[in-house]
Amino acid sequence: MSTALTTFVFKGEGEKYLDLEVSLSISTGQCIELLKQANWLPDNWEFKCEASRTGEEWIELGPHAVLAEIIQGDGAIVRILPY
């Protein structure tokens, strides 16, 4: 599987959701940069990411984590938190 339908949750100024068919070959950092370029995330903030398959158990993702190592198929959730 080279892509997966993934829900992104931004918990910054308010909370927003975005469902995307995302390439699993990119890293978390690359994904954040793409979301910034699309003006979905503020450009001048730093972020950390967490992923979950169920929304109950979360795994923190470093900026070099490849999404394919974490996401196993459609329905995963990536939570983006400013710091």
PyMOL commands that set and color helices and strands:
alter all, ss='L'
color gray80, all
select helices_A, chain A and resi 28-37+67-69
alter helices_A, ss='H'
color red, helices_A
select strands_A, chain A and resi 3-11+15-23+47-52+59-61+76-82
alter strands_A, ss='S'
color yellow, strands_A
deselect
rebuild
show_as cartoon
